[in-house]
Amino acid sequence: MLKIRSSAVHKIMPGKRKKWLKGTEDYLRELWVQEKYGREREISSKYMSKGTIVEEQSLDLLSVLEGKFYAKNEEQFENDFITGTPDITDPELRDIKSSWNLFTFHKTLSEGITDANYWQAMAYMELTGAEVCYIDYCLVDTPQQLIDYEKRKILFNEQTDDYEWYNRKCKMIEKNCTYGDIPIEERCETFEVERDEEKINLIHERVEMCRDWMDKNLNGE
C-alpha cells in the first residue's frame, strides 16, 4: 500500500491552477519503478550533502540559541498514509534546514518557507500529533571536503594559470563558506507552522488519489 515520505508530500499536492499535476504522475511512476525492479534512484547535490554532514552542528547551534539540549530523533513514524523521521520531537517538534550559504539563508528570510517545507511540517504534525512544528534554518560552516570541491571546480577555468587569481578565488570560497565572524544569533531563523486539519485531510485525500491512479495506470503494466 502506497505511503508517501513526509519530505515528498509536496510532490503529490495540487498546484495553484491545476488539481492534478504531471509532476505527480512522474513521481508515482518513479516510486513504482523502484518497487517493481528493486532499484533506487540516487539524487544528490552539494546542498543535500552539506545538510547531511552538518546536521549535528546545526543541532548544536540551535541548542545554544534556545538554551536547551536538542538530540537528533532516530524514530521513524508512519500511519496509513505517510512516513517520516522528524529531526527533533522532544521537547517540541522541530525540523532543521542547513542553508548552503549566507545568500540562500537570507533568501529564505526574505521569502519564507518553501511549499515543500510547509507540507513536510504538516506531515510531521500528523505523524506525531503535535500542534506546532518549528522549522529552523541554520547557517553553519560548510564542511572542508565541500570547500575543497568548490576549489577544484575552478581549476578548469582558463585563468587558473594566474596564481594570484587562483589564490584570490580560493580565499573568496573559504570566506563565503565559513561564518565564524557572524554572530550566532544572526545565523538561525525559526518559522512556526501551526497544525491545519483541513490540510492534513487533504494529504490523506491525495494519497488515496495517487493509489487509485497507480492502480489504473501502472499496476497492470
Backbone as CSV, one residue per row, in Angstrom:
resi,resn,N_x,N_y,N_z,CA_x,CA_y,CA_z,C_x,C_y,C_z
1,MET,0.844,-1.195,0.000,0.000,0.000,0.000,0.882,1.250,0.000
2,LEU,0.602,2.139,-0.926,1.415,3.343,-1.085,1.366,4.234,0.152
3,LYS,2.560,4.618,0.618,2.701,5.624,1.664,3.756,6.618,1.180
4,ILE,3.533,7.884,1.442,4.411,8.929,0.936,5.333,9.427,2.042
5,ARG,6.615,9.570,1.721,7.562,10.157,2.678,7.193,11.618,2.942
6,SER,7.330,12.034,4.168,6.961,13.405,4.538,7.688,14.437,3.695
7,SER,8.951,14.181,3.380,9.731,15.134,2.590,9.263,15.207,1.143
8,ALA,8.419,14.252,0.718,7.941,14.234,-0.670,6.458,14.550,-0.788
9,VAL,5.807,14.862,0.321,4.367,15.122,0.281,4.023,16.233,-0.708
10,HIS,4.889,17.250,-0.798,4.599,18.364,-1.713,4.488,17.918,-3.163
11,LYS,5.092,16.779,-3.492,5.072,16.302,-4.876,3.698,15.788,-5.300
12,ILE,2.848,15.488,-4.344,1.526,14.960,-4.702,0.409,15.969,-4.439
13,MET,0.762,17.144,-3.947,-0.260,18.126,-3.617,-0.661,18.921,-4.859
14,PRO,-1.891,19.471,-4.853,-2.376,20.196,-6.037,-1.593,21.475,-6.279
15,GLY,-1.531,21.874,-7.545,-0.868,23.121,-7.897,-1.802,24.302,-7.727
16,LYS,-1.308,25.474,-8.003,-2.109,26.689,-7.833,-3.222,26.783,-8.868
17,ARG,-3.000,26.194,-10.049,-4.007,26.294,-11.102,-4.545,24.944,-11.552
18,LYS,-3.873,23.872,-11.167,-4.314,22.543,-11.579,-4.435,21.628,-10.371
19,LYS,-5.480,20.827,-10.353,-5.694,19.921,-9.226,-4.806,18.680,-9.316
20,TRP,-4.392,18.329,-10.539,-3.548,17.145,-10.717,-2.392,17.521,-11.629
21,LEU,-1.187,17.277,-11.178,-0.011,17.743,-11.891,0.725,16.596,-12.579
22,LYS,1.314,16.898,-13.736,2.129,15.910,-14.436,3.289,15.468,-13.554
23,GLY,3.809,16.382,-12.766,4.911,16.026,-11.888,4.537,14.957,-10.880
24,THR,3.284,14.940,-10.465,2.815,13.911,-9.540,2.885,12.545,-10.211
25,GLU,2.454,12.479,-11.460,2.499,11.218,-12.198,3.937,10.746,-12.373
26,ASP,4.837,11.674,-12.658,6.253,11.316,-12.812,6.796,10.740,-11.508
27,TYR,6.438,11.361,-10.398,6.913,10.896,-9.099,6.346,9.511,-8.771
28,LEU,5.075,9.297,-9.048,4.457,7.997,-8.771,5.061,6.893,-9.634
29,ARG,5.340,7.210,-10.881,5.986,6.217,-11.743,7.378,5.887,-11.214
30,GLU,8.077,6.886,-10.705,9.397,6.657,-10.122,9.296,5.696,-8.937
31,LEU,8.297,5.900,-8.077,8.093,5.001,-6.942,7.771,3.587,-7.417
32,TRP,6.968,3.496,-8.450,6.563,2.198,-8.997,7.761,1.452,-9.567
33,VAL,8.630,2.146,-10.301,9.826,1.534,-10.857,10.731,1.010,-9.742
34,GLN,10.899,1.823,-8.692,11.728,1.404,-7.562,11.194,0.128,-6.928
35,GLU,9.872,0.060,-6.757,9.245,-1.090,-6.113,9.298,-2.326,-7.014
36,LYS,8.976,-2.171,-8.282,8.897,-3.319,-9.191,10.255,-3.913,-9.515
37,TYR,11.245,-3.060,-9.730,12.545,-3.542,-10.187,13.620,-3.534,-9.103
38,GLY,13.251,-3.146,-7.902,14.230,-3.171,-6.822,15.377,-2.216,-7.017
39,ARG,15.091,-1.082,-7.658,16.114,-0.061,-7.866,15.788,1.163,-7.013
40,GLU,16.789,1.971,-6.810,16.567,3.213,-6.068,17.275,4.344,-6.800
41,ARG,16.501,5.347,-7.178,17.083,6.486,-7.875,17.888,7.331,-6.901
42,GLU,19.149,7.536,-7.217,20.016,8.327,-6.347,19.955,9.794,-6.768
43,ILE,19.586,10.627,-5.832,19.537,12.063,-6.080,20.445,12.737,-5.061
44,SER,21.442,13.453,-5.549,22.372,14.099,-4.626,22.786,15.453,-5.183
45,SER,23.205,16.306,-4.302,23.704,17.624,-4.678,24.574,18.120,-3.534
46,LYS,25.319,19.176,-3.813,26.169,19.732,-2.761,25.312,20.275,-1.618
47,TYR,24.109,20.742,-1.940,23.210,21.277,-0.916,22.743,20.167,0.025
48,MET,22.360,19.028,-0.565,21.929,17.893,0.238,23.084,17.329,1.051
49,SER,24.271,17.281,0.429,25.441,16.752,1.137,25.764,17.585,2.365
50,LYS,25.745,18.903,2.200,26.032,19.760,3.351,24.997,19.547,4.445
51,GLY,23.714,19.500,4.066,22.665,19.328,5.065,22.852,18.078,5.892
52,THR,23.295,16.998,5.243,23.507,15.737,5.954,24.729,15.802,6.863
53,ILE,25.812,16.352,6.334,27.076,16.346,7.077,27.038,17.263,8.301
54,VAL,26.390,18.409,8.172,26.445,19.408,9.251,25.232,19.339,10.191
55,GLU,24.485,18.276,10.110,23.276,18.179,10.932,23.562,18.387,12.419
56,GLU,24.631,17.757,12.913,24.979,17.892,14.327,25.370,19.324,14.678
57,GLN,26.096,19.981,13.779,26.488,21.374,14.029,25.268,22.284,14.107
58,SER,24.302,22.026,13.247,23.078,22.827,13.277,22.291,22.560,14.548
59,LEU,22.271,21.317,14.983,21.618,20.979,16.260,22.301,21.705,17.417
60,ASP,23.621,21.730,17.392,24.373,22.422,18.453,24.076,23.922,18.436
61,LEU,24.047,24.508,17.244,23.753,25.936,17.124,22.381,26.249,17.699
62,LEU,21.403,25.445,17.335,20.045,25.659,17.842,19.988,25.489,19.356
63,SER,20.688,24.485,19.872,20.692,24.241,21.319,21.245,25.438,22.084
64,VAL,22.321,26.014,21.573,22.920,27.178,22.229,21.953,28.357,22.206
65,LEU,21.344,28.602,21.071,20.458,29.754,20.938,19.183,29.601,21.757
66,GLU,18.660,28.386,21.835,17.416,28.154,22.570,17.656,27.875,24.054
67,GLY,18.893,27.637,24.426,19.214,27.372,25.825,18.701,26.041,26.326
68,LYS,18.603,25.067,25.426,18.176,23.722,25.816,18.853,22.714,24.899
69,PHE,18.977,21.492,25.399,19.669,20.467,24.614,18.703,19.774,23.662
70,TYR,19.083,19.725,22.381,18.295,19.023,21.383,19.080,17.823,20.881
71,ALA,18.460,16.669,20.951,19.072,15.448,20.432,18.358,15.039,19.155
72,LYS,19.105,14.472,18.231,18.554,14.022,16.963,17.578,12.871,17.191
73,ASN,16.376,13.000,16.658,15.397,11.920,16.736,15.755,10.836,15.723
74,GLU,15.724,9.596,16.157,16.022,8.470,15.268,14.796,7.614,14.978
75,GLU,13.679,7.939,15.614,12.482,7.119,15.453,11.719,7.484,14.179
76,GLN,11.379,6.478,13.408,10.566,6.703,12.221,9.097,6.523,12.584
77,PHE,8.280,7.450,12.112,6.846,7.407,12.358,6.126,7.052,11.047
78,GLU,4.973,6.415,11.174,4.159,6.171,9.994,2.714,5.925,10.397
79,ASN,1.826,6.202,9.448,0.416,5.850,9.616,-0.057,5.241,8.301
80,ASP,-1.328,5.275,8.036,-1.845,4.632,6.827,-1.522,5.395,5.548
81,PHE,-0.995,6.619,5.681,-0.805,7.460,4.500,0.631,7.930,4.285
82,ILE,1.359,8.232,5.358,2.674,8.856,5.233,3.674,8.252,6.217
83,THR,4.948,8.498,5.934,6.025,8.091,6.834,6.956,9.282,7.021
84,GLY,7.757,9.239,8.072,8.689,10.344,8.263,9.506,10.209,9.529
85,THR,10.665,10.858,9.517,11.538,10.882,10.694,11.891,12.333,10.993
86,PRO,11.123,12.996,11.827,11.416,14.403,12.163,12.798,14.529,12.807
87,ASP,13.420,15.681,12.635,14.736,15.891,13.229,14.672,15.899,14.750
88,ILE,13.673,16.586,15.290,13.534,16.723,16.743,12.068,16.509,17.116
89,THR,11.837,15.715,18.141,10.474,15.511,18.638,10.329,15.864,20.118
90,ASP,11.442,16.096,20.792,11.408,16.395,22.229,12.408,17.523,22.526
91,PRO,12.014,18.581,23.227,10.719,18.776,23.897,9.612,19.320,22.995
92,GLU,9.931,19.629,21.742,8.909,20.049,20.797,9.291,19.539,19.420
93,LEU,8.368,19.625,18.491,8.608,19.156,17.131,9.339,20.234,16.336
94,ARG,10.509,19.859,15.787,11.297,20.819,15.019,11.917,20.110,13.817
95,ASP,12.087,20.864,12.755,12.741,20.357,11.552,13.841,21.334,11.172
96,ILE,15.074,20.843,11.061,16.224,21.699,10.820,16.624,21.683,9.347
97,LYS,16.843,22.859,8.809,17.333,23.020,7.448,18.660,23.775,7.514
98,SER,19.691,23.199,6.953,21.010,23.854,6.954,21.215,24.565,5.619
99,SER,21.267,25.865,5.638,21.399,26.656,4.408,22.764,26.434,3.765
100,TRP,22.795,26.514,2.439,24.058,26.310,1.724,25.040,27.436,1.998
101,ASN,24.579,28.689,1.924,25.471,29.812,2.192,24.679,31.001,2.730
102,LEU,25.370,32.081,2.960,24.745,33.272,3.547,23.650,33.832,2.650
103,PHE,23.832,33.708,1.362,22.870,34.278,0.422,21.578,33.461,0.364
104,THR,21.703,32.130,0.349,20.495,31.303,0.352,19.781,31.417,1.701
105,PHE,20.554,31.605,2.773,19.965,31.794,4.094,19.092,33.042,4.114
106,HIS,19.618,34.141,3.601,18.857,35.394,3.614,17.720,35.383,2.594
107,LYS,17.860,34.592,1.558,16.760,34.434,0.605,15.560,33.807,1.307
108,THR,15.841,32.827,2.160,14.776,32.201,2.939,14.146,33.194,3.902
109,LEU,14.966,34.011,4.546,14.442,35.009,5.481,13.499,35.959,4.761
110,SER,13.818,36.250,3.502,13.006,37.179,2.728,11.734,36.537,2.198
111,GLU,11.846,35.311,1.699,10.713,34.676,1.026,9.898,33.763,1.920
112,GLY,10.455,33.326,3.044,9.734,32.412,3.917,9.955,30.965,3.506
113,ILE,9.287,30.064,4.182,9.481,28.643,3.931,8.917,28.248,2.574
114,THR,9.479,27.209,2.010,9.007,26.707,0.727,7.763,25.843,0.914
115,ASP,7.064,25.581,-0.187,5.912,24.678,-0.130,6.337,23.297,0.361
116,ALA,7.511,22.852,-0.096,7.994,21.534,0.313,8.176,21.461,1.825
117,ASN,8.767,22.506,2.409,8.980,22.523,3.861,7.658,22.624,4.616
118,TYR,6.710,23.389,4.058,5.408,23.536,4.704,4.687,22.192,4.780
119,TRP,4.621,21.479,3.663,3.902,20.204,3.653,4.630,19.151,4.474
120,GLN,5.946,19.221,4.511,6.704,18.303,5.358,6.369,18.534,6.827
121,ALA,6.282,19.800,7.225,5.917,20.127,8.606,4.514,19.631,8.924
122,MET,3.582,19.806,7.983,2.215,19.355,8.206,2.176,17.830,8.368
123,ALA,2.973,17.126,7.561,3.032,15.669,7.663,3.612,15.236,9.010
124,TYR,4.667,15.920,9.460,5.260,15.586,10.751,4.262,15.787,11.891
125,MET,3.465,16.848,11.815,2.465,17.077,12.863,1.405,15.993,12.860
126,GLU,1.023,15.535,11.686,0.064,14.433,11.593,0.633,13.161,12.212
127,LEU,1.900,12.891,11.947,2.519,11.660,12.437,2.754,11.667,13.947
128,THR,3.064,12.830,14.487,3.423,12.905,15.915,2.304,13.420,16.800
129,GLY,1.257,13.991,16.203,0.179,14.562,16.992,0.467,15.961,17.494
130,ALA,1.562,16.545,17.060,1.934,17.885,17.522,0.998,18.945,16.938
131,GLU,0.846,20.032,17.666,0.011,21.149,17.221,0.819,22.217,16.488
132,VAL,2.143,22.192,16.714,3.030,23.184,16.092,4.310,22.490,15.660
133,CYS,4.833,22.903,14.520,6.150,22.436,14.078,7.017,23.663,13.806
134,TYR,8.196,23.687,14.380,9.134,24.778,14.157,10.140,24.365,13.085
135,ILE,10.303,25.206,12.081,11.293,24.950,11.040,12.453,25.914,11.260
136,ASP,13.615,25.360,11.535,14.795,26.158,11.870,15.784,26.142,10.717
137,TYR,16.035,27.314,10.162,17.044,27.450,9.114,18.341,27.893,9.780
138,CYS,19.361,27.062,9.666,20.633,27.329,10.339,21.751,27.548,9.319
139,LEU,22.661,28.434,9.674,23.818,28.721,8.831,25.070,28.325,9.592
140,VAL,25.676,27.228,9.199,26.914,26.748,9.825,27.963,26.548,8.742
141,ASP,29.212,26.440,9.169,30.316,26.329,8.212,30.138,25.141,7.272
142,THR,30.521,25.349,6.039,30.500,24.274,5.043,31.634,23.294,5.339
143,PRO,31.401,21.994,5.262,32.467,21.005,5.503,33.648,21.211,4.561
144,GLN,34.831,20.905,5.058,36.041,21.168,4.278,36.052,20.415,2.959
145,GLN,35.505,19.193,2.939,35.532,18.438,1.682,34.697,19.116,0.596
146,LEU,33.634,19.812,0.997,32.834,20.531,0.014,33.507,21.840,-0.403
147,ILE,34.224,22.461,0.519,35.002,23.648,0.163,36.084,23.269,-0.850
148,ASP,36.761,22.146,-0.580,37.810,21.689,-1.496,37.219,21.369,-2.872
149,TYR,36.018,20.829,-2.887,35.351,20.518,-4.155,35.101,21.802,-4.947
150,GLU,34.650,22.854,-4.255,34.416,24.133,-4.929,35.719,24.700,-5.489
151,LYS,36.808,24.500,-4.768,38.105,24.978,-5.247,38.558,24.184,-6.472
152,ARG,38.315,22.880,-6.447,38.734,22.058,-7.587,37.994,22.449,-8.861
153,LYS,36.756,22.896,-8.715,35.970,23.253,-9.897,36.596,24.405,-10.672
154,ILE,37.234,25.326,-9.949,37.793,26.477,-10.661,39.141,26.161,-11.307
155,LEU,39.652,24.947,-11.074,40.890,24.553,-11.737,40.721,24.495,-13.251
156,PHE,39.489,24.333,-13.689,39.226,24.230,-15.125,39.021,25.600,-15.776
157,ASN,39.055,26.646,-14.962,38.918,27.984,-15.515,40.193,28.379,-16.244
158,GLU,40.043,29.071,-17.352,41.209,29.450,-18.160,42.168,30.375,-17.428
159,GLN,41.699,31.008,-16.337,42.571,31.927,-15.599,43.344,31.232,-14.475
160,THR,43.163,29.913,-14.349,43.791,29.190,-13.241,45.312,29.331,-13.256
161,ASP,45.899,29.480,-14.437,47.357,29.620,-14.521,47.868,30.879,-13.832
162,ASP,46.966,31.814,-13.604,47.322,33.041,-12.886,47.234,32.743,-11.398
163,TYR,48.394,32.581,-10.756,48.403,32.172,-9.342,47.661,33.162,-8.455
164,GLU,47.866,34.448,-8.700,47.206,35.449,-7.860,45.683,35.355,-7.994
165,TRP,45.214,35.143,-9.232,43.766,34.996,-9.453,43.245,33.772,-8.724
166,TYR,43.941,32.659,-8.863,43.505,31.410,-8.239,43.511,31.523,-6.715
167,ASN,44.559,32.114,-6.182,44.667,32.276,-4.732,43.556,33.173,-4.199
168,ARG,43.264,34.240,-4.950,42.195,35.150,-4.555,40.829,34.456,-4.578
169,LYS,40.582,33.649,-5.601,39.315,32.920,-5.707,39.168,31.899,-4.580
170,CYS,40.246,31.229,-4.230,40.198,30.245,-3.146,39.877,30.911,-1.809
171,LYS,40.475,32.064,-1.577,40.197,32.795,-0.345,38.736,33.243,-0.306
172,MET,38.221,33.626,-1.466,36.826,34.037,-1.538,35.887,32.862,-1.244
173,ILE,36.231,31.691,-1.765,35.432,30.496,-1.499,35.436,30.184,-0.006
174,GLU,36.619,30.244,0.602,36.720,29.991,2.047,35.837,30.956,2.834
175,LYS,35.916,32.236,2.490,35.146,33.246,3.211,33.642,33.045,3.014
176,ASN,33.246,32.693,1.792,31.826,32.503,1.501,31.253,31.249,2.149
177,CYS,32.134,30.344,2.585,31.673,29.064,3.129,31.839,28.939,4.635
178,THR,32.389,29.960,5.287,32.591,29.903,6.739,32.032,31.177,7.373
179,TYR,31.519,31.035,8.603,30.728,32.134,9.163,31.055,32.452,10.623
180,GLY,32.291,32.123,11.025,32.677,32.386,12.402,32.669,33.859,12.756
181,ASP,32.721,34.734,11.755,32.724,36.167,12.017,31.319,36.739,12.164
182,ILE,30.303,35.910,11.966,28.916,36.369,12.069,28.334,35.892,13.393
183,PRO,27.743,36.767,14.203,27.164,36.367,15.489,26.168,35.214,15.311
184,ILE,26.190,34.267,16.244,25.349,33.081,16.077,23.863,33.426,16.051
185,GLU,23.473,34.510,16.732,22.050,34.881,16.722,21.604,35.372,15.340
186,GLU,22.559,35.651,14.475,22.229,36.048,13.105,22.342,34.877,12.137
187,ARG,22.537,33.673,12.691,22.725,32.503,11.834,21.662,31.427,12.041
188,CYS,20.540,31.834,12.603,19.430,30.895,12.766,18.118,31.668,12.732
189,GLU,17.181,31.187,11.953,15.859,31.808,11.866,14.816,30.708,11.956
190,THR,13.811,30.936,12.792,12.787,29.922,13.033,11.432,30.378,12.518
191,PHE,10.765,29.472,11.812,9.401,29.711,11.331,8.462,28.740,12.037
192,GLU,7.331,29.242,12.446,6.352,28.419,13.161,5.207,28.040,12.221
193,VAL,4.928,26.751,12.140,3.825,26.259,11.316,2.802,25.597,12.232
194,GLU,1.569,26.071,12.181,0.523,25.518,13.028,-0.234,24.402,12.312
195,ARG,-0.679,23.460,13.082,-1.426,22.322,12.551,-2.713,22.807,11.886
196,ASP,-3.022,22.240,10.739,-4.230,22.594,9.993,-4.898,21.290,9.571
197,GLU,-6.006,20.960,10.205,-6.662,19.679,9.947,-7.152,19.568,8.502
198,GLU,-7.559,20.672,7.913,-8.004,20.621,6.521,-6.860,20.231,5.598
199,LYS,-5.685,20.775,5.875,-4.522,20.440,5.060,-4.118,18.974,5.273
200,ILE,-4.213,18.510,6.507,-3.867,17.119,6.795,-4.852,16.172,6.104
201,ASN,-6.133,16.521,6.145,-7.133,15.702,5.450,-6.884,15.707,3.942
202,LEU,-6.387,16.837,3.434,-6.087,16.925,2.015,-4.940,15.978,1.650
203,ILE,-3.964,15.847,2.543,-2.884,14.891,2.315,-3.456,13.482,2.181
204,HIS,-4.362,13.129,3.088,-4.990,11.804,3.029,-5.700,11.601,1.697
205,GLU,-6.455,12.605,1.288,-7.204,12.511,0.029,-6.265,12.329,-1.159
206,ARG,-5.168,13.070,-1.141,-4.239,12.991,-2.263,-3.540,11.630,-2.321
207,VAL,-3.220,11.067,-1.169,-2.613,9.737,-1.165,-3.579,8.724,-1.758
208,GLU,-4.849,8.831,-1.382,-5.862,7.933,-1.944,-5.958,8.113,-3.456
209,MET,-5.929,9.358,-3.923,-5.970,9.624,-5.356,-4.758,9.007,-6.059
210,CYS,-3.604,9.102,-5.432,-2.391,8.526,-6.009,-2.483,7.007,-6.094
211,ARG,-3.031,6.399,-5.066,-3.204,4.946,-5.090,-4.123,4.534,-6.240
212,ASP,-5.207,5.263,-6.395,-6.148,4.959,-7.480,-5.480,5.121,-8.837
213,TRP,-4.708,6.197,-8.993,-4.043,6.438,-10.273,-3.046,5.330,-10.591
214,MET,-2.304,4.900,-9.582,-1.323,3.849,-9.801,-2.003,2.534,-10.153
215,ASP,-3.109,2.227,-9.494,-3.859,1.006,-9.804,-4.350,1.008,-11.256
216,LYS,-4.791,2.158,-11.707,-5.357,2.253,-13.052,-4.292,2.342,-14.140
217,ASN,-3.161,2.954,-13.828,-2.192,3.274,-14.865,-0.870,2.507,-14.806
218,LEU,-0.566,1.912,-13.662,0.744,1.281,-13.533,0.704,-0.190,-13.131
219,ASN,-0.180,-0.526,-12.235,-0.140,-1.877,-11.683,-0.488,-2.961,-12.688
220,GLY,-1.046,-2.548,-13.838,-1.334,-3.534,-14.870,-0.202,-3.699,-15.859
221,GLU,0.833,-2.877,-15.715,1.943,-2.930,-16.667,2.896,-4.088,-16.370
